[in-house]
Amino acid sequence: MSWQGTVGPLGILDDMVSRFGQQSRVSGRARRRPGPVITLLLLLALVTACSSDPPPDPAASPDQQIASFIASWQQLNPDEAADLTSDPAAAALMMSEVTTNLDPDSLTITAGDVVTSGNSATTTATFTWELPDAGEWSYPATWTWQRASSGADWTLDWSPTVIHPKLGERQTLATRTSDAQEGVMVDRNNNQIVEPVRVYSIVLLPAQVPDLAATAAQLAPILSPLDAAVTADSIVAGATAAVAAATAPPSDSSSPDASGQPATPQSAAPVDPASIGYTVINLREADYLKVKAQLDGVAGMSFPSEVRNLPPTRDFARAVLAQVTPVATEKMAGTDGWKVIIVDTTGGTLETLADHPAVPGQRVTLTLDTHTQQIAESALSAVTQPAVLVVMQPSTGEILAVAQNSAANAQGAPALTGQYPPGSTFKVVTATAGLERGLIAPGQPVDCPGVYEIEGRAIRNSHEFALGTVDSTLAFAKSCNTTFANLATTMPADALPAAAADYGIGLDFVMEGATTLTGSVPDAPSQVQRAENGFGQGQVLITPFSAALMAATAQHGTMPMPVLIRGSATTVDKPAPTRSPQVQQGIQTYMKAVVDEGTGQGLEKFGDVHAKTGTAEFTGDDGAVHAHAWTVGYVDDLAFAALIVGGEDSIYTNQVVEQFLGAR
């Protein structure tokens, strides 16, 4: 290929080369002809200039700037984000103010598709603010991005609508919260269980009394009628301990700190002895007013007061309230309200952007009956041993009262979870199993010897009384151990566990507001074990809760589902079967006879009372044989179970029930 043949047709290139050569000659310098190299470069430049495809624009869309803007603001760094706007100063000021006012836990911004038209682009951004003490707030906002020319940087066209479409100049966003009205906890009759009560603290100031022992001796007889635990000795001991604790030297601070260096000693401010106080007792206002005049005559005392939410009495339903109150409190809390608003420079509200009104707390209704609870507690007040009384409504399973005396309260909640041998109250279960199999029935004769022997084990009636051959109804009423021990041996090993489960004994209930246990009735593979279980000794255990449920089932015919909070659903691991009318009537006949002619005599004056009593022997810590006392039963639509731990004889639980029924 010759260069002459290639270059010739271009024309203009020949002319340029010609002039270049002439200029060289005019200059008088000898130059080397550029020849083919210059020609090729000019050719390439011309071809490039004539191309129809424009060069690519590396910034055709503001995707990168949008991502940077969002990242900076999501990191709550509005100043950095503002640098990407058309007015960084104004943007930084407003974005910082809004971010500070809303004080979000987090901010999430999601950009939608970007629509580009020349040097302008738009996108819709979705804001999601997580606001403290409020909630999640989301909304869309349209952003417009601009650039001066192709290849120039994109900037966000700034206006307050970048933050929110309704936000204007000299405005900002703010939140307002409103407290939810707290719910209340009431009993079945709509009586508020916990109410505001003024409480006075009886405070002794040891430094202000010349003779602590004398002051204690003066205080004790004033306060001990209100709380037997308050004695002169307890006052002296408590006051002495309070002074010692307040004036104790600070702990040794010379040991090395976490860095291994000796800690810097810190001098504690000296305690003013006159400020040291010992709270002897806290009294409700009604009790305080009874002794105020006497307390005013004692030197060195202080009586600060405050309002507290308290039940009707100090020990009112303590076993239940200790468990149900946290559950009720959560329901009563409600949900605080919140809103997001646009405000002007004076703080005035211009517009509400989001409004979530406060949701008041629930009204939590317990199945307890305040009057029933109080008379049940009163019936136990004179008992010195731990004593409980559980009351239930058979038709609904609603718990009306869970009463415990002070000794029982000291043990926690034995009314609901304490497991004890049931004694003869378990004959309700044994009789039920016999009735279901046709082995006994009211009017059918049975033997009631004073002693019944089975495989070398002698089972005795109380004081070995003997009735001979009698109606099974009388044997039940008089509580013949020998009769029901013998009956149990004639039934399969699982007969008593199955019958007990029909009454709720041994089942696992999940009841909102309280934890309950129901005892256990194991299978009895041996005849001796079956005989002992048959009259409530052996390996059988029940709880006062399951005893009340047993009585309620006897009245209702089918086990009701126990409940403490109205509207809640109790679950159980095994559904209760429907009992035949013959079995139900048979048990009711037996329990009625206990009151008419048996161990429950004296209860008949309180109506159509049905009952079963029991004493359950156990070996005490002293090595001697003692007995728990039981009385269970029902009258009308009210079932009850009374237990005195170590009560020795059911005549005492009968007295508790008599006092309770008499006060209804």
C-alpha positions in Angstrom: 0.0 0.0 0.0 1.4 3.5 -0.9 0.7 6.5 1.4 0.3 8.6 -1.8 -2.7 6.5 -2.8 -4.2 6.7 0.6 -3.8 10.4 1.4 -4.5 11.8 -2.1 -8.3 11.6 -1.9 -8.5 13.5 1.4 -7.6 16.8 -0.2 -7.6 19.0 2.9 -4.8 16.9 4.5 -2.6 17.4 1.4 -3.2 21.1 1.7 -2.3 21.1 5.4 0.8 19.1 4.7 1.7 21.5 1.9 1.4 24.6 4.1 3.4 22.8 6.8 6.2 22.3 4.4 6.1 25.8 3.1 6.3 27.2 6.7 9.2 25.0 7.3 11.1 26.4 4.4 10.2 30.0 5.2 11.6 29.5 8.7 14.8 28.5 7.2 15.1 25.4 9.4 15.5 21.9 8.1 12.6 19.8 9.3 11.8 16.2 8.9 8.7 15.7 7.0 6.0 14.1 9.3 4.8 12.0 6.5 2.6 9.0 7.4 2.5 9.6 11.2 0.9 13.0 11.1 -1.5 11.9 8.4 -2.7 8.9 10.5 -3.2 11.0 13.6 -5.3 13.5 11.7 -7.3 10.7 10.2 -8.1 9.2 13.6 -9.2 12.6 15.0 -11.5 13.1 12.1 -13.1 9.7 12.4 -13.7 10.2 16.1 -15.3 13.6 15.5 -17.6 12.2 12.9 -18.9 9.3 15.1 -22.7 9.4 15.8 -22.5 7.9 19.5 -21.9 10.4 22.3 -19.5 9.5 25.1 -21.2 7.7 28.2 -22.3 10.0 31.1 -20.9 8.5 34.3 -23.5 10.4 36.4 -26.7 9.9 34.4 -28.7 9.1 37.6 -28.3 10.3 41.2 -28.3 6.8 42.7 -25.0 7.3 44.4 -25.9 10.6 45.9 -29.3 9.3 47.1 -27.6 6.4 48.8 -25.1 8.7 50.5 -27.8 11.1 51.6 -29.9 8.3 53.1 -26.9 6.7 54.8 -25.9 9.9 56.5 -29.4 10.7 57.8 -30.1 7.2 58.9 -26.9 7.5 61.0 -28.5 10.6 62.5 -25.8 12.8 60.9 -28.0 15.5 59.2 -25.0 17.9 58.8 -23.3 15.4 56.5 -26.5 14.7 54.6 -27.2 18.4 54.1 -24.0 18.8 52.1 -25.7 16.9 49.3 -28.5 19.5 49.1 -28.9 22.7 47.2 -28.9 24.7 50.4 -26.6 22.9 53.0 -27.0 25.6 55.7 -30.8 25.6 55.7 -31.0 21.8 55.3 -28.6 21.2 58.1 -30.6 23.5 60.4 -34.0 22.0 59.8 -32.9 18.4 59.6 -31.0 18.8 62.9 -34.0 20.4 64.6 -36.4 17.7 63.4 -34.0 14.9 64.3 -33.5 16.4 67.8 -37.2 17.0 68.4 -38.3 13.5 67.3 -35.2 11.9 69.0 -35.8 8.6 67.2 -34.5 5.3 68.4 -33.9 4.6 64.7 -34.7 6.1 61.3 -35.0 4.0 58.2 -35.4 5.6 54.7 -36.1 3.6 51.6 -35.8 5.2 48.2 -38.1 4.0 45.4 -37.3 3.9 41.7 -35.5 7.0 40.3 -37.2 8.7 37.3 -34.6 10.7 35.3 -35.4 13.4 32.7 -32.4 15.2 31.4 -30.7 16.9 34.3 -33.6 16.3 36.7 -34.5 13.2 38.7 -37.3 12.3 41.1 -37.8 9.5 43.6 -40.2 8.7 46.4 -38.6 8.1 49.8 -40.4 6.2 52.5 -39.5 7.3 56.1 -39.9 5.0 59.1 -39.2 6.6 62.4 -39.0 4.5 65.6 -40.1 7.0 68.2 -39.4 6.5 71.9 -42.5 6.4 74.2 -44.5 6.4 71.0 -44.2 3.9 68.2 -43.5 3.5 64.5 -44.4 6.4 62.2 -44.1 6.0 58.4 -44.9 8.2 55.4 -43.7 9.0 51.8 -41.9 12.1 50.6 -40.9 13.1 47.1 -37.4 14.2 46.4 -36.2 16.1 43.3 -32.5 16.0 42.4 -30.9 18.4 39.9 -27.5 18.9 38.2 -26.2 21.8 36.2 -25.2 19.8 33.1 -24.3 16.4 31.9 -21.5 15.0 34.0 -22.0 17.5 36.8 -22.8 16.4 40.4 -26.4 15.9 41.5 -27.8 17.8 44.4 -31.1 17.4 46.3 -33.4 20.4 45.6 -33.8 21.5 49.2 -37.1 22.5 50.7 -38.8 21.4 54.0 -40.9 18.9 52.0 -37.8 16.8 51.8 -38.5 15.9 55.4 -42.3 15.7 55.2 -44.6 16.8 52.3 -46.6 19.1 54.6 -43.7 20.8 56.4 -43.1 24.5 55.6 -40.5 27.1 56.2 -40.0 28.2 59.9 -41.7 25.0 61.0 -40.6 21.8 62.6 -41.9 18.4 63.7 -42.6 17.4 67.3 -44.2 14.6 69.3 -46.7 14.8 72.1 -47.6 11.9 74.4 -50.6 11.4 76.6 -50.8 9.1 79.6 -53.2 6.2 79.5 -55.8 6.0 82.2 -54.9 3.2 84.5 -57.4 0.4 84.8 -58.7 -1.0 88.1 -58.9 -4.4 89.7 -62.3 -5.2 91.1 -64.1 -8.1 92.6 -67.1 -9.9 91.2 -69.4 -7.2 92.6 -67.4 -4.4 91.1 -65.8 -3.4 94.4 -62.4 -2.0 93.9 -59.9 -4.4 95.6 -56.9 -2.0 95.8 -57.6 1.6 96.6 -55.5 4.6 97.7 -55.0 4.6 101.5 -52.9 7.0 103.6 -50.3 5.1 105.5 -48.4 6.5 108.5 -44.9 5.3 109.4 -44.3 5.1 113.2 -40.6 6.2 113.3 -38.5 6.1 116.4 -35.5 8.5 116.5 -33.0 6.9 118.9 -30.8 9.9 119.2 -33.7 12.0 120.5 -34.6 9.7 123.4 -32.6 9.6 126.6 -33.5 6.0 127.4 -34.2 3.7 124.5 -35.4 0.8 126.6 -37.8 3.0 128.4 -39.2 4.4 125.2 -39.6 0.9 123.8 -41.4 -0.2 126.9 -43.7 2.8 126.5 -44.4 2.1 122.8 -44.9 -1.6 122.9 -48.3 -1.7 124.7 -49.6 1.0 122.3 -48.7 -0.8 119.1 -48.8 -4.5 120.0 -52.6 -4.7 119.9 -52.2 -3.7 116.2 -49.4 -6.1 115.5 -48.4 -8.8 118.1 -44.9 -8.9 116.6 -44.1 -5.5 118.1 -42.5 -5.9 121.5 -40.2 -3.8 123.6 -37.4 -6.1 122.8 -38.0 -6.0 119.0 -38.1 -2.2 119.2 -34.8 -2.0 121.0 -33.2 -4.5 118.6 -34.5 -2.8 115.5 -33.4 0.7 116.6 -30.0 -0.5 117.7 -29.5 -2.2 114.3 -30.6 0.9 112.4 -28.1 3.1 114.2 -25.3 0.5 113.7 -26.1 0.3 109.9 -26.2 4.1 109.5 -22.9 4.7 111.4 -20.9 1.8 110.1 -17.6 2.8 108.6 -17.3 2.6 104.8 -16.0 -0.6 103.4 -12.3 -0.9 102.8 -11.5 1.0 99.6 -7.7 0.2 99.6 -8.1 -2.9 97.5 -7.0 -2.5 93.8 -9.5 -1.4 91.3 -10.1 -3.1 87.9 -6.9 -1.6 86.5 -4.8 -3.2 89.2 -4.1 0.2 90.9 -5.1 1.0 94.5 -8.5 2.5 94.6 -8.7 6.2 95.7 -10.2 6.4 99.2 -13.5 8.1 99.3 -14.7 9.8 102.4 -18.3 9.3 103.2 -20.3 12.2 104.5 -20.8 11.9 108.2 -24.3 10.8 109.2 -26.2 13.1 111.5 -27.3 10.9 114.4 -30.4 12.9 114.9 -31.5 11.9 111.4 -31.3 8.2 112.0 -34.8 6.6 112.3 -36.2 3.2 112.8 -39.7 2.4 111.4 -41.4 0.4 114.1 -44.6 -0.2 112.1 -46.6 1.2 109.3 -50.3 1.9 110.1 -53.2 2.6 107.9 -54.8 5.9 108.7 -57.8 4.3 110.5 -55.4 2.4 112.8 -53.1 5.4 113.3 -56.0 7.6 114.4 -56.9 5.0 117.1 -53.4 5.4 118.8 -52.4 8.9 117.7 -53.1 10.6 121.1 -51.0 8.0 122.9 -48.2 8.2 120.3 -48.1 12.0 120.6 -47.1 11.5 124.3 -44.0 9.6 123.4 -40.8 11.7 122.9 -38.5 11.2 120.0 -41.1 10.0 117.4 -41.9 11.0 113.9 -45.0 10.1 111.8 -44.4 10.7 108.1 -47.2 9.5 105.8 -47.9 8.7 102.2 -50.7 7.4 100.0 -50.4 3.8 98.9 -52.6 1.5 96.9 -53.7 -1.2 99.3 -56.4 -3.9 99.7 -59.1 -3.6 102.4 -57.0 -5.2 105.1 -53.3 -6.0 105.5 -53.7 -9.8 105.0 -56.6 -9.6 102.6 -56.4 -12.5 100.1 -52.6 -12.4 100.4 -52.0 -15.8 98.8 -54.0 -14.7 95.7 -53.1 -11.1 95.4 -49.4 -11.8 95.6 -49.8 -13.8 92.4 -52.6 -12.1 90.5 -51.6 -8.5 91.0 -48.6 -8.7 88.6 -50.9 -10.2 86.0 -53.6 -7.6 86.6 -51.1 -4.8 86.6 -50.0 -5.6 83.1 -53.6 -5.6 81.9 -54.4 -2.4 83.8 -51.4 -0.5 82.4 -53.0 0.6 79.2 -51.1 2.1 76.3 -50.0 5.7 76.3 -51.1 7.9 73.4 -48.9 9.8 71.0 -49.0 12.1 68.0 -46.7 13.8 65.6 -47.4 17.4 64.9 -46.1 20.4 62.9 -45.3 23.3 65.1 -44.4 26.9 64.4 -41.6 28.9 66.0 -43.8 29.7 69.0 -44.4 26.0 69.6 -48.0 26.3 68.5 -49.6 23.3 66.8 -50.3 23.8 63.1 -51.3 20.3 62.0 -51.4 16.8 63.4 -49.7 14.3 61.1 -50.2 11.1 63.1 -52.5 10.6 66.1 -52.7 7.5 68.2 -55.0 8.1 71.2 -54.2 6.6 74.6 -55.8 3.2 75.2 -57.0 3.0 78.8 -56.1 0.0 80.9 -58.5 -2.8 81.3 -60.9 -3.2 84.2 -59.7 -6.5 85.6 -62.5 -8.4 87.4 -61.4 -11.1 89.8 -63.9 -13.8 90.7 -63.3 -13.1 94.4 -66.1 -11.8 96.5 -64.8 -9.3 99.0 -67.4 -10.0 101.7 -66.9 -13.8 101.3 -63.1 -13.4 101.5 -63.3 -11.3 104.6 -65.6 -13.5 106.5 -63.5 -16.5 105.5 -60.4 -14.8 106.9 -62.3 -13.9 110.1 -63.3 -17.5 110.6 -59.6 -18.5 110.6 -58.4 -15.6 112.8 -58.6 -17.5 116.1 -56.7 -20.6 114.8 -53.1 -20.7 115.9 -52.0 -23.5 113.5 -51.7 -22.8 109.8 -55.3 -22.8 108.5 -56.9 -22.1 105.2 -60.4 -21.9 103.7 -61.0 -22.0 99.9 -64.5 -21.2 98.6 -65.7 -21.8 95.0 -68.9 -21.4 93.0 -69.8 -24.9 91.6 -71.9 -23.6 88.7 -69.0 -21.6 87.2 -65.8 -22.7 88.8 -65.2 -19.2 90.0 -63.0 -18.9 93.1 -64.8 -16.8 95.7 -62.3 -16.7 98.5 -58.8 -18.0 99.2 -58.3 -17.3 102.9 -55.3 -18.0 105.1 -54.5 -17.1 108.6 -51.1 -15.5 109.6 -49.4 -18.8 110.2 -50.4 -20.1 106.8 -49.4 -16.8 105.1 -46.0 -17.3 106.6 -45.7 -20.5 104.5 -46.6 -18.9 101.2 -49.8 -20.1 99.5 -50.7 -23.5 101.1 -54.3 -22.9 100.2 -53.4 -23.3 96.5 -50.3 -25.4 96.5 -49.9 -27.1 99.9 -50.2 -30.9 99.5 -51.5 -33.0 102.4 -53.0 -36.4 103.0 -56.8 -36.0 102.7 -57.9 -38.5 105.4 -61.6 -39.4 105.2 -62.5 -36.6 102.8 -61.1 -38.9 100.2 -63.9 -41.3 100.8 -65.8 -39.1 98.3 -63.5 -40.4 95.6 -63.6 -44.0 96.9 -67.4 -44.0 97.1 -67.6 -42.6 93.6 -65.5 -45.4 92.2 -67.7 -47.9 94.0 -70.9 -46.3 92.8 -69.6 -46.3 89.2 -69.0 -50.1 89.5 -72.3 -50.9 91.3 -70.4 -52.1 94.4 -72.2 -49.8 96.7 -75.3 -47.5 96.6 -77.4 -45.6 99.1 -79.6 -48.2 100.9 -77.2 -51.1 100.1 -75.8 -52.8 103.3 -72.1 -52.9 104.0 -69.9 -54.1 106.9 -68.4 -51.6 109.3 -66.2 -53.5 111.8 -63.9 -51.7 114.2 -60.8 -53.3 112.7 -60.2 -54.6 109.2 -57.1 -56.7 108.5 -55.6 -57.1 105.0 -52.3 -59.0 104.4 -51.2 -58.4 108.0 -52.1 -54.7 108.0 -54.7 -53.7 110.6 -56.9 -50.8 109.6 -59.0 -49.2 112.4 -61.8 -46.9 112.7 -61.5 -43.9 115.1 -61.4 -45.3 118.6 -62.2 -48.7 116.8 -65.9 -47.9 116.7 -68.0 -50.6 115.0 -71.4 -50.4 113.4 -71.8 -53.9 112.2 -73.8 -54.3 108.9 -75.4 -51.0 108.1 -76.6 -48.9 105.1 -73.6 -47.7 103.2 -75.0 -44.2 103.6 -74.5 -44.4 107.4 -71.1 -45.9 107.0 -70.1 -42.9 104.9 -71.7 -40.5 107.4 -70.0 -42.0 110.4 -66.7 -42.3 108.3 -66.0 -46.0 108.6 -62.4 -46.5 107.6 -62.8 -50.2 107.5 -65.7 -50.1 105.1 -64.0 -48.0 102.5 -60.6 -49.7 102.9 -62.3 -53.0 102.1 -64.2 -51.4 99.2 -60.9 -50.1 97.6 -59.4 -53.6 97.6 -62.3 -54.9 95.5 -61.5 -52.5 92.7 -58.7 -52.3 90.1 -55.4 -50.6 90.8 -56.3 -47.6 88.7 -59.9 -47.2 90.0 -59.1 -44.5 92.6 -56.7 -42.5 90.4 -59.4 -42.4 87.6 -62.2 -41.4 90.0 -59.9 -38.8 91.6 -59.1 -37.2 88.2 -62.9 -36.8 87.6 -62.8 -34.5 90.6 -59.7 -32.6 89.4 -57.3 -34.3 91.8 -54.0 -35.0 90.2 -54.7 -32.9 87.2 -52.6 -29.9 86.0 -54.5 -26.7 85.6 -53.1 -23.6 84.0 -55.2 -20.8 85.5 -54.4 -17.2 84.8 -53.5 -15.3 87.9 -52.4 -18.1 90.2 -50.4 -21.3 90.4 -52.3 -24.3 91.7 -51.5 -27.9 92.6 -54.0 -30.6 93.0 -52.2 -33.5 94.7 -51.6 -37.0 93.4 -53.2 -40.4 93.5 -50.8 -43.1 92.3 -51.9 -46.5 91.1 -52.0 -49.0 94.0 -50.6 -52.4 92.9 -50.8 -54.0 96.3 -54.0 -54.7 98.3 -52.6 -53.0 101.4 -51.8 -49.8 99.5 -55.2 -49.9 97.9 -56.9 -50.3 101.3 -54.9 -47.4 102.8 -55.6 -45.1 99.9 -59.3 -46.0 100.1 -59.7 -44.0 103.3 -57.2 -41.2 102.5 -54.0 -42.3 104.1 -51.5 -44.3 102.1 -49.9 -42.3 99.3 -52.8 -40.1 98.4 -52.3 -36.2 98.5 -54.7 -33.4 97.8 -54.6 -29.6 98.3 -57.2 -27.3 99.8 -57.7 -26.0 96.2 -58.4 -29.5 94.8 -60.6 -30.3 97.9 -62.8 -27.3 97.1 -62.9 -28.4 93.5 -63.9 -31.9 94.6 -66.8 -30.4 96.7 -67.8 -28.2 93.7 -67.8 -31.3 91.4 -69.9 -33.2 93.9 -72.5 -30.4 93.8 -72.3 -29.7 90.1 -72.1 -33.3 88.8 -69.2 -32.5 86.4 -65.9 -30.9 87.3 -66.2 -27.1 86.7 -63.2 -25.3 85.3 -61.7 -23.2 88.0 -61.1 -19.5 87.2 -59.8 -16.5 89.1 -59.9 -13.7 86.4 -63.1 -13.3 84.6 -62.7 -13.5 80.8 -59.7 -15.8 81.1 -59.6 -19.4 80.0 -58.3 -22.1 82.2 -56.8 -25.2 80.6 -56.3 -28.7 82.0 -54.4 -31.7 80.9 -57.4 -34.0 81.0 -61.0 -33.0 80.3 -63.6 -34.1 82.9 -66.1 -36.7 81.9 -69.8 -36.4 82.4 -70.9 -38.3 85.5 -74.1 -40.3 85.5 -77.0 -38.9 87.4 -77.1 -42.1 89.6 -73.5 -41.5 90.7 -74.0 -37.8 91.3 -77.2 -38.4 93.4 -75.4 -41.2 95.3 -72.5 -39.0 96.4 -74.9 -36.1 97.3 -77.0 -38.5 99.4 -73.8 -39.7 101.2 -72.6 -36.1 101.9 -76.0 -35.0 103.1 -76.0 -37.8 105.6 -72.7 -36.6 107.0 -74.5 -33.4 108.2 -77.8 -35.1 109.1 -76.4 -38.0 111.2 -72.6 -38.1 110.9 -69.4 -36.2 111.6 -70.8 -32.9 110.2 -73.7 -32.5 112.6 -74.1 -28.9 113.6 -73.8 -27.6 110.0 -77.5 -28.4 109.2 -78.6 -25.1 110.7 -77.0 -23.2 107.8 -79.2 -24.6 105.1 -79.0 -27.6 102.8 -75.4 -28.3 103.7 -73.6 -31.4 102.3 -70.2 -32.2 103.7 -67.4 -34.7 104.4 -64.9 -34.5 107.3 -61.5 -36.1 107.7 -58.5 -36.4 109.9 -55.2 -37.4 108.2 -52.5 -38.8 110.4 -48.9 -37.8 110.0 -45.7 -38.1 112.0 -44.6 -34.7 113.2 -41.1 -33.3 113.8 -41.4 -34.3 117.4 -41.8 -37.9 116.4 -45.4 -38.1 117.6 -48.4 -38.9 115.5 -50.6 -35.9 114.7 -53.4 -35.3 112.3 -54.5 -32.7 109.8 -58.2 -31.6 110.2 -60.4 -31.3 107.1 -64.0 -30.3 106.4 -65.2 -30.0 102.8 -68.7 -29.6 101.4 -71.2 -27.3 99.7 -74.4 -25.4 100.3 -76.5 -24.1 97.5 -74.1 -22.8 94.9 -71.1 -22.5 97.2 -68.4 -25.1 97.8 -65.8 -24.9 100.5 -62.7 -26.7 101.9 -61.3 -26.0 105.3 -57.9 -27.3 106.5 -56.1 -26.9 109.8 -52.5 -28.2 109.5 -52.0 -30.3 112.6 -55.5 -29.5 113.7 -55.9 -33.0 115.2 -59.7 -33.3 114.8 -62.3 -32.2 112.3 -64.4 -30.7 115.0 -62.2 -27.7 114.7 -62.5 -27.3 110.9 -66.3 -27.8 111.5 -66.1 -24.8 113.8 -64.4 -22.7 111.1 -67.0 -23.7 108.6 -69.8 -22.9 111.1 -68.4 -19.4 111.7 -68.0 -18.8 108.0 -71.5 -20.0 107.0 -73.0 -18.1 109.9 -71.6 -14.8 108.7 -72.8 -15.1 105.1 
